[in-house]
Amino acid sequence: MVDPKLTDEPARMAALDRYDVLDTPSETGFDRITELVRSILGVPISAVSLIDKDRQWFKSHPGLAVSETPRDVAFCDHSIRQRAPMVVNDAREDARFSDNPLVTGDPNIRSYAGIPLETPDGYNIGSLCAIDTVPRQFDPGQIAILKNLAALVVEQLELRRIAERDHLTGALSRRAFLSEMNRAIALFERHERPASLLLFDIDHFKRINDTHGHPAGDQVIRGIAQLCTGLQRPSDSLGRLGGEEFGILLPETAEEDAASAAQRFCEAIAATEIPGTPPLRVTVSFGVAELRGDWPTSESWLAVADMALYEAKRSGRNWIAVARHDASHAT
């Protein structure tokens, strides 16, 4: 009987997209697992492989020099089509892989064991694999270890997803937002794709807490996050960076359009009555910084936007300031 979740590609891709993990930097939790695979199974290569629409992307890949391959040559693309482990003892003797460029050239795969990474709702989004450059047998004990470690990979993905969201607002956590910024920086460096950062916080927020109490302050934070989520484009990312401070990442957006977007957000927030007891109106101040080569890290980019935000505050609040192009000299 055919398992429908093994053939429903749109649903499988949706399951992968929910983790928002593709093209993110390496993370210790995943690297520890692949290093354990290499150590325990005695293989030179291990990878956490995720199968995207037309590529195989590696979240962790010790022993491999590349971070992705075309999907049509991926051993792991075969692995996700079944529930059981996939074992290849000698790729040159296997008709599916004998002329595969990953076998005939670098990294010269000869043997492979892959465990599907099955999400809690039953979709295989990739695999944890052990790879050797010589033919070999993987014994049942080694496969059992690999299965347990694959389950840990899925747990890491689940924990990562939980940690990425701020519990009060549903916005990205600071860590997750910085990860999105790093992704935008990588696109800028590789393909010169523009991006801009809007950094804003709530004017006189301490006064709200002191006058109306912290529950009212939380309601204001939640209300502003909901408003911004409704106003932003699907490609934009909203993050709560701490307290009453937020960031909005605008991909494919240069400075002029970013400043216009900040103006729209600023005006919409000022015009909105946030429900509560009592209902409240607030304003926010924005710092705008287009990504430039002068600030090539998330920390330096954030610092430049923060300088602009400080300038907006100093100008009277409910204001927008754009980062100076020479701002990096002051960071």
C-alpha positions in Angstrom: 0.0 0.0 0.0 1.4 3.4 -1.0 2.1 5.9 1.8 0.5 9.1 0.5 2.9 11.3 2.5 5.8 9.9 0.6 4.4 11.1 -2.7 2.8 14.4 -1.7 5.6 16.8 -2.7 3.7 20.1 -2.1 2.9 19.0 1.5 6.5 17.8 2.0 7.9 21.1 0.9 5.5 22.9 3.2 6.7 20.8 6.1 10.3 21.7 5.2 9.5 25.4 4.8 7.9 25.5 8.3 11.4 25.0 9.8 12.8 28.0 7.9 16.2 26.4 8.0 17.5 26.4 4.4 20.6 28.6 3.8 21.1 29.3 7.5 24.6 29.3 9.1 26.0 26.2 10.7 24.8 25.4 14.3 26.6 23.4 17.0 23.6 21.1 17.7 23.6 19.7 14.2 27.4 19.6 13.8 27.8 17.6 17.0 25.4 14.9 15.6 27.3 14.6 12.3 30.6 14.4 14.1 29.2 11.6 16.3 28.2 9.8 13.1 31.7 10.1 11.8 33.3 9.0 15.0 31.0 6.1 15.9 30.5 4.6 12.4 34.1 5.4 11.4 33.2 7.2 8.1 34.9 10.2 6.6 31.7 12.0 5.7 28.4 12.7 7.4 25.7 15.1 6.5 22.3 16.5 7.6 20.8 16.8 4.1 17.6 18.6 3.4 15.9 18.1 0.1 14.6 21.4 -1.4 12.6 21.7 -4.6 15.6 21.3 -7.0 18.6 20.9 -4.7 20.1 19.1 -1.8 21.3 21.5 0.9 23.4 20.5 3.8 22.8 21.9 7.3 25.9 20.2 8.5 28.5 18.4 6.3 31.8 17.6 7.9 34.0 15.9 5.3 32.2 17.6 2.3 33.6 20.6 0.6 30.3 21.8 -0.8 27.1 23.0 0.9 24.6 21.9 -1.7 24.2 19.7 -4.8 21.5 19.4 -7.5 18.7 17.3 -6.3 18.8 14.9 -9.2 22.2 13.5 -8.1 21.4 13.3 -4.4 21.5 9.9 -2.7 19.2 11.5 -0.1 16.5 12.2 -2.6 16.1 8.4 -2.9 16.3 8.0 0.9 13.3 10.3 1.5 11.1 8.2 -0.8 10.9 5.4 1.8 10.4 4.9 5.6 13.2 2.4 6.1 16.9 3.2 6.1 18.6 3.2 2.7 21.9 1.4 2.5 24.2 1.2 -0.5 27.2 -1.0 0.1 28.9 -0.3 -3.2 27.6 2.6 -5.3 29.6 1.5 -8.4 27.7 -1.8 -8.3 24.3 -0.1 -7.9 22.5 0.7 -11.2 20.9 3.8 -9.6 24.3 5.4 -8.8 27.1 3.8 -10.8 27.3 6.8 -13.2 26.4 9.4 -10.6 28.9 12.3 -10.7 29.2 12.2 -6.9 30.4 8.6 -7.4 32.6 9.0 -10.4 34.1 12.3 -9.1 34.3 14.2 -5.8 33.5 13.2 -3.1 33.9 9.7 -4.6 31.0 8.1 -2.8 31.3 4.3 -2.6 29.0 3.4 0.3 26.1 5.2 1.9 23.6 4.8 4.8 20.8 7.3 5.1 18.0 7.6 7.6 15.0 9.7 6.5 14.3 12.8 8.7 10.6 12.3 9.3 8.7 15.3 10.8 6.1 14.7 13.5 3.4 15.0 10.9 5.0 12.3 8.8 6.9 14.0 5.9 10.5 13.1 5.0 12.3 16.4 4.5 15.8 15.0 4.2 18.1 12.5 5.8 21.0 12.0 8.2 23.6 10.1 6.2 26.9 8.3 6.7 29.2 8.2 3.6 32.4 6.3 2.9 34.8 6.4 0.0 35.3 2.7 0.0 32.8 -0.2 -0.2 31.5 -1.3 3.2 28.8 -3.1 5.1 26.8 -1.2 7.7 25.8 -3.6 10.4 22.4 -3.5 12.2 23.9 -1.9 15.3 25.3 1.0 13.3 22.0 1.5 11.5 20.2 1.6 14.9 22.7 4.2 16.1 22.1 6.2 13.0 18.3 6.0 13.4 18.6 7.3 17.0 20.8 10.2 15.9 18.4 11.0 13.0 15.6 11.4 15.6 17.9 13.8 17.5 18.2 15.9 14.3 14.4 16.2 14.0 14.3 17.2 17.7 16.9 19.9 17.0 14.8 21.2 14.2 11.7 21.3 16.4 13.5 23.0 19.2 15.0 25.5 16.8 11.5 26.3 15.5 10.2 26.9 19.0 13.2 29.1 19.9 12.7 31.2 16.8 9.5 32.8 18.0 8.9 35.3 20.7 6.2 33.9 23.0 4.4 37.3 23.5 4.2 38.5 19.9 4.8 35.6 17.6 7.6 37.7 16.0 11.0 36.1 15.3 13.3 35.9 18.4 16.4 38.0 18.4 18.5 35.0 17.5 16.3 34.0 14.6 16.1 37.6 13.3 19.9 37.9 13.3 20.0 34.6 11.3 17.6 36.2 8.7 20.0 39.2 8.6 22.9 36.9 8.0 21.0 35.2 5.2 20.4 38.6 3.6 24.1 39.5 3.9 25.1 36.2 2.2 22.8 37.0 -0.7 24.2 40.5 -0.9 27.8 39.2 -1.0 27.1 36.4 -3.5 24.5 38.1 -5.8 24.5 41.8 -4.8 20.9 41.5 -3.8 19.8 44.6 -1.8 18.2 44.6 1.6 17.3 47.1 4.2 16.8 47.0 8.0 14.1 49.0 9.8 14.8 49.2 13.6 12.1 50.8 15.8 11.0 51.0 19.3 8.0 52.4 21.2 8.2 56.0 22.3 7.9 56.7 26.0 7.3 53.0 26.7 8.4 53.2 30.3 5.7 55.8 30.9 3.1 53.3 29.7 4.3 50.6 32.1 4.5 53.1 35.0 1.1 54.6 34.4 -1.0 51.6 33.3 1.0 48.6 34.5 3.0 45.9 32.7 -0.1 44.0 31.4 -1.0 47.2 29.4 2.6 47.4 28.2 2.4 43.8 27.0 -0.8 44.5 25.2 0.8 47.5 23.4 3.8 45.3 22.3 1.5 42.6 21.1 -0.8 45.0 19.3 2.1 46.7 17.4 3.5 43.3 16.4 0.1 42.3 15.0 -0.3 45.5 13.1 3.2 45.3 11.6 2.6 41.6 10.6 -0.5 42.7 8.8 1.2 45.5 7.0 4.4 43.8 5.9 5.0 41.9 2.7 5.2 38.1 2.8 8.9 38.2 2.1 9.6 40.6 5.1 10.6 39.4 8.5 9.5 41.0 11.8 11.7 40.3 14.9 11.4 41.3 18.5 14.9 42.2 19.5 14.3 42.9 23.2 11.8 44.8 25.3 10.0 47.3 23.2 12.5 47.2 20.3 11.7 45.5 17.0 13.3 45.0 13.6 11.8 44.6 10.2 14.0 43.1 7.5 13.1 44.1 4.0 14.7 41.9 1.3 15.1 43.3 -2.3 14.6 46.8 -0.9 16.9 49.8 -1.3 17.1 52.8 1.0 14.5 55.0 -0.6 11.8 52.4 -0.6 12.8 51.3 2.9 12.3 54.8 4.2 8.9 55.0 2.5 8.0 51.7 4.1 9.1 53.0 7.5 6.9 56.0 7.0 3.9 53.8 6.3 4.5 51.7 9.4 5.1 54.8 11.5 1.8 56.5 10.4 -0.2 53.3 10.7 0.9 52.8 14.3 0.2 56.4 15.3 -3.3 56.1 13.8 -4.2 52.9 15.5 -5.9 52.6 18.9 -4.6 49.5 20.6 -7.4 47.7 22.5 -7.0 47.2 26.2 -8.0 48.7 29.6 -7.7 51.5 28.8 -7.3 51.6 25.0 -4.0 53.3 24.1 -2.4 55.2 21.2 1.4 55.1 20.9 4.0 56.3 18.5 7.3 54.7 17.4 10.6 55.9 16.1 12.5 54.3 13.2 16.1 53.9 12.1 16.6 52.8 8.5 19.8 51.2 7.2 20.3 49.8 3.7 22.8 46.9 3.7 26.2 48.0 2.5 29.7 46.5 2.2 30.8 48.9 5.0 28.8 46.9 7.5 29.2 43.2 6.5 28.0 41.5 9.7 24.6 41.5 11.4 26.1 43.2 14.4 27.6 46.1 12.4 24.4 46.5 10.3 22.3 46.5 13.5 24.6 49.0 15.1 24.3 51.4 12.1 20.5 51.1 12.2 20.6 51.7 16.0 22.6 54.9 15.4 19.8 56.1 13.1 17.2 55.1 15.6 18.9 57.2 18.2 18.9 60.1 15.8 15.2 59.7 15.3 14.7 59.8 19.1 16.8 62.9 19.4 14.8 64.6 16.7 11.6 64.4 18.8 10.3 60.8 18.4 7.5 59.6 16.1 10.2 60.1 13.5 12.3 58.3 10.9 16.0 58.7 10.4 18.1 57.1 7.7 21.6 55.9 8.4 24.4 58.0 7.1 26.6 56.3 4.5 29.7 57.0 6.6 28.1 55.7 9.8 30.4 52.7 9.9 33.3 55.0 10.8 31.6 55.7 14.1 30.9 52.0 15.0 
